[in-house]
Amino acid sequence: MPTIIAYFIAGVCLAGFVTIWFWTAYKELSAKQNNLADLEAQLRLHELLAAQARDGPDAKAAAGMLETSRMLCREAAKGYNRTLHKPMNRFPALLMGFRAAEDAARVPSPIKP
């Protein structure tokens, strides 16, 4: 009887550990993923604005903002991929469907400049 109680306690502790492990990994990765999605949307907006202001008086400022947005998006993608490849996050991320982010700043936009 004491063996069954010990196994039960060990099982509850193991289930709690795995639950906290996966929950923490999900929370961290989803926050980074949401941040990256927001920055990608901002990058697309700056691409559109730079295309519209191409020959106007604000072309230089628009190009500067576009480059800044690209830099922020690249850094966010690097940070997300770094978090994804941490040893403690790798297994839960694989099971929960998180995948490495491609660099959105290098992907050509559908808007022709």
N, C-alpha and C positions, 0 to 999 in steps of 0.2 A: 504494500500500500504506500509506504513512504517513497518508493521508487516512482510510482505513478504521479505522485504530487510533485516530485522533483522534475520529471519530464514535462509536466504541465507548466510549471513555472518557467522552465527553460524555453518551452515553446512560445509562451506569452512574451517573454523577453526578446526572443529572436524575431517574432512578428512585429513587436514594437520598434525594434532597431531597424528592420527593413522598411517599415512604414515611414519612420522619420527620415531615413536615408533617401528614399525615393521622393518624399514630399519636399525635402530641402533642395534636392537636385532639380526637381520640377520648378520650384519657385525661382531659383536662381537663373535657370535657363530660359524660362518663359519671360522673365523681366528683361533679359538681354535680347531675346528675340523680338519682343514688342518694341524695344528701343531701336533696334535695327530696322524694323518695318517702318517706324515713324521717320527715321532718317532717310530711308529709301524714298518715301513719299515726298519728303522735303527736297530731296535731290531731283526727283522728276519735276517738281514745281519750279525749281531754279533752272532746270534745263529749258523748260517752256518759256520762262521769263527771259532767259538769255537769248533764246531764239527770237523772241519778239523784239528785244531791244538791240538786236545785232548791229544795225546801221544807225541807231539813234545816238543821242548825246549820253545816254546812260549805259552804253555798251561795255565800257571798261569796268564800271561798278558791278554790272550784272555778271561779267566774266569772273570778277574777283569773288563774288558771292557763290558762283557755281563751283569754283575751285575749292573754296572753303567747305562747301557742302560735300563735295567729293572726298575731301580729306576726312571729314567727320564720319562719313559713311564707311570709308576704308578702315578707320580706326575702330569703329563699332563692330565691323565684321571680324576684324582680328581679335577683338576682345571676346566676342561670342564664340569664335572657334577655339580660342585659348581655354575658355571656361568649359566648352564641350569636351575638350581633350584632356581635362584634368582626370587623374586616375579615379577619383571618387565619383565623378560624374559620367564617366564613359559608359559603364554598364547600364545604369538607369536611363541614360539618354538614348541608348540603342533600343531598349525595350519600349520606351515611351514615344519613339518616332522622331526625335530631334536629329537633324542632319546638319552637316557643315554648311555654312553660308558661303556662297560665291561672292566675290567682290562686286557689289552692285555698281561701284564707280567705274569698273572696267567693262561692264556689260553695256553694249550700245543701246541708246534709248530709241524708242520708236519715233521720236521727233527728229526730223531732219534739220540740221542747222543751216 
